[in-house]
Amino acid sequence: MQSRFTALFLAFIFIGYLGGCKKPTPPPSAPQQQENAQAPSSTAPTVETPVMKPIQEEVAGEISGDLDAINRSGLLKKVYFDFDKAMLRSDAIATLDANAGVLKKYATLRIRIEGHCDERGTEEYNIGLGDRRAKAAYSYLVNLGINPSRMETVSYGKSQPEDPSHNEDAWSKNRRDVFLVIAK
């Protein structure tokens, strides 16, 4: 008897809930009816919510050539830094975006990001600065969806200058990250 009563009570609550969900709309007043009669009926445009898709790496064919030939081809471009800085400049960001496109196209490539500095400063300081530069590029590429397991970083400090001259032009070339393909 009690279970019948409980079932009946729940049915009553459910029906009452369904009936109470819809509130009747009051009829429009006379001025509103007149406005509605004059205004053409139109439906508001619906806006679709964009769907965020995770960045996925494309699986493309393998790149031809040996690693030295690939690296000499300039497939991945270098990025440059301001004096005593590891912050990515706008030109470096554009280059990293292009490098990320290459890495997404050739999803099997593994790279090494080498951080370099100019000759000014101690070796110890420049090793740390080169490391911060390489890690800045690494982090940016990870944020673009490149799998971290495909990249490694190393700092050479000032030990491998691109231009051995002792002037600002040479120093600006030496403050860089180099991207080398280490496996394909």
KARAZI-V356847 format. One record per residue. RES is the residue in three letters. SS is DSSP state (a for helix, b for strand, c for the rest). Layout:
# KARAZI-V356847
res & ss
RES & SS
RES & SS
This chain:
# KARAZI-V356847
res & ss
MET & c
GLN & a
SER & a
ARG & a
PHE & a
THR & a
ALA & a
LEU & a
PHE & a
LEU & a
ALA & a
PHE & a
ILE & a
PHE & a
ILE & a
GLY & a
TYR & a
LEU & a
GLY & a
GLY & a
CYS & a
LYS & c
LYS & c
PRO & c
THR & c
PRO & c
PRO & c
PRO & c
SER & c
ALA & a
PRO & a
GLN & a
GLN & a
GLN & a
GLU & a
ASN & a
ALA & a
GLN & a
ALA & c
PRO & c
SER & c
SER & c
THR & c
ALA & c
PRO & c
THR & c
VAL & c
GLU & c
THR & c
PRO & c
VAL & c
MET & c
LYS & c
PRO & c
ILE & c
GLN & c
GLU & c
GLU & c
VAL & c
ALA & c
GLY & c
GLU & c
ILE & c
SER & c
GLY & c
ASP & c
LEU & a
ASP & a
ALA & a
ILE & a
ASN & a
ARG & a
SER & c
GLY & c
LEU & c
LEU & c
LYS & c
LYS & c
VAL & b
TYR & b
PHE & c
ASP & c
PHE & c
ASP & c
LYS & c
ALA & c
MET & c
LEU & c
ARG & c
SER & a
ASP & a
ALA & a
ILE & a
ALA & a
THR & a
LEU & a
ASP & a
ALA & a
ASN & a
ALA & a
GLY & a
VAL & a
LEU & a
LYS & a
LYS & a
TYR & c
ALA & c
THR & c
LEU & c
ARG & b
ILE & b
ARG & b
ILE & b
GLU & b
GLY & b
HIS & b
CYS & c
ASP & c
GLU & c
ARG & c
GLY & c
THR & c
GLU & a
GLU & a
TYR & a
ASN & a
ILE & a
GLY & a
LEU & a
GLY & a
ASP & a
ARG & a
ARG & a
ALA & a
LYS & a
ALA & a
ALA & a
TYR & a
SER & a
TYR & a
LEU & a
VAL & a
ASN & a
LEU & c
GLY & c
ILE & c
ASN & c
PRO & a
SER & a
ARG & a
MET & b
GLU & b
THR & b
VAL & b
SER & b
TYR & b
GLY & b
LYS & c
SER & c
GLN & c
PRO & c
GLU & c
ASP & c
PRO & c
SER & c
HIS & c
ASN & c
GLU & a
ASP & a
ALA & a
TRP & a
SER & a
LYS & a
ASN & a
ARG & c
ARG & b
ASP & b
VAL & b
PHE & b
LEU & b
VAL & b
ILE & b
ALA & b
LYS & c
